[in-house]
Amino acid sequence: MEKNDLTLNELQQKVDSWIQSIGVRYFSELTNLAILVEEVGELSRLMARQYGEQSFKKGESKENIPGEIGDILFVLTCLANQMGYSLEDCINLTIEKNTKRDKDRHKDNDKLNSKF
């Protein structure tokens, strides 16, 4: 598989082009939210098997994890597109918010600075 680095804006355009040409139209925002939750659940199931105490069921493996992450990103991008949000703006807002709020919080957290 050829590796293509995408900006977030390019990702949004690529997903929108796919929706318009193959997907016919966007599902409603509420439907996409439900699909997003479903996809996060599928990733959670695989994470529980890979990093938790559960074992994989037949047909499941850690190789399925990247696909589930991709599914989450795809649906999240659909939601941003249909609501008119720039993913780049969204992540920049979050980084700015977290930086202001957590400037010293993690540095001062003994739990993060100890060696178990």
C-alpha positions as CSV (number, residue, x, y, z in Angstrom):
1,M,0.0,0.0,0.0
2,E,1.3,3.4,-1.0
3,K,1.8,5.8,1.9
4,N,0.1,9.2,1.4
5,D,0.6,12.0,3.9
6,L,-2.5,14.1,4.2
7,T,-3.2,17.3,5.9
8,L,-6.4,17.5,7.9
9,N,-7.9,19.7,5.2
10,E,-6.9,17.3,2.5
11,L,-8.5,14.5,4.6
12,Q,-11.7,16.4,4.8
13,Q,-11.7,17.0,1.1
14,K,-10.9,13.3,0.3
15,V,-13.7,12.0,2.6
16,D,-16.1,14.5,1.1
17,S,-15.2,13.4,-2.5
18,W,-15.7,9.8,-1.5
19,I,-19.1,10.6,0.0
20,Q,-20.2,12.5,-3.1
21,S,-19.0,9.9,-5.6
22,I,-19.5,6.5,-3.7
23,G,-21.4,7.2,-0.5
24,V,-24.2,9.1,-2.3
25,R,-24.8,11.4,0.6
26,Y,-23.9,11.9,4.2
27,F,-26.0,10.1,6.8
28,S,-27.6,12.4,9.3
29,E,-25.5,13.8,12.1
30,L,-27.3,11.7,14.6
31,T,-26.8,8.5,12.6
32,N,-23.1,9.4,12.2
33,L,-22.8,9.9,15.9
34,A,-24.3,6.5,16.5
35,I,-21.9,5.0,14.0
36,L,-19.0,6.8,15.6
37,V,-19.9,5.3,19.0
38,E,-20.2,1.9,17.4
39,E,-16.7,2.2,15.8
40,V,-15.2,3.3,19.1
41,G,-16.8,0.2,20.7
42,E,-15.2,-2.0,18.1
43,L,-11.8,-0.4,18.8
44,S,-12.4,-0.8,22.5
45,R,-13.2,-4.5,22.1
46,L,-9.9,-5.1,20.2
47,M,-7.9,-3.0,22.7
48,A,-9.4,-5.1,25.6
49,R,-8.2,-8.2,23.8
50,Q,-4.7,-6.9,22.9
51,Y,-3.9,-5.0,26.1
52,G,-6.4,-6.3,28.6
53,E,-7.3,-9.7,30.0
54,Q,-9.6,-10.9,27.2
55,S,-8.4,-13.2,24.4
56,F,-9.2,-12.7,20.7
57,K,-12.1,-14.4,19.2
58,K,-11.8,-16.3,16.0
59,G,-11.2,-13.8,13.1
60,E,-10.0,-11.0,15.5
61,S,-6.5,-9.9,15.8
62,K,-4.4,-6.9,16.6
63,E,-4.0,-6.4,12.9
64,N,-7.7,-5.1,12.9
65,I,-6.8,-2.2,15.1
66,P,-5.6,0.2,12.4
67,G,-8.7,-0.4,10.4
68,E,-10.9,0.5,13.4
69,I,-8.9,3.7,14.0
70,G,-9.4,4.5,10.4
71,D,-13.1,3.9,10.7
72,I,-13.3,6.3,13.7
73,L,-11.3,9.0,11.8
74,F,-13.5,8.6,8.7
75,V,-16.8,9.0,10.6
76,L,-15.4,11.8,12.7
77,T,-14.4,13.5,9.5
78,C,-17.8,13.0,8.1
79,L,-19.3,14.7,11.1
80,A,-16.9,17.7,10.9
81,N,-17.7,18.1,7.2
82,Q,-21.4,18.0,7.5
83,M,-21.4,20.4,10.4
84,G,-19.0,22.8,8.7
85,Y,-16.0,22.4,11.1
86,S,-12.4,22.3,10.1
87,L,-10.6,19.5,11.8
88,E,-7.5,21.6,11.8
89,D,-9.3,24.4,13.7
90,C,-10.8,21.8,16.1
91,I,-7.5,20.2,17.0
92,N,-5.8,23.6,17.3
93,L,-8.5,24.8,19.8
94,T,-8.1,21.6,21.8
95,I,-4.3,21.9,22.0
96,E,-4.6,25.5,23.0
97,K,-7.2,24.7,25.7
98,N,-5.2,21.7,27.0
99,T,-2.0,23.8,27.1
100,K,-3.6,26.6,29.1
101,R,-5.4,24.2,31.5
102,D,-2.6,21.6,31.9
103,K,0.5,23.8,31.6
104,D,2.0,22.5,34.9
105,R,-0.6,19.8,35.8
106,H,1.2,16.8,34.3
107,K,4.7,18.0,35.3
108,D,3.5,18.3,38.9
109,N,1.7,14.9,38.9
110,D,3.7,12.6,41.1
111,K,1.9,9.6,39.6
112,L,3.4,10.5,36.2
113,N,6.8,11.3,37.5
114,S,7.4,8.1,39.6
115,K,8.7,4.8,38.4
116,F,5.9,2.7,39.6
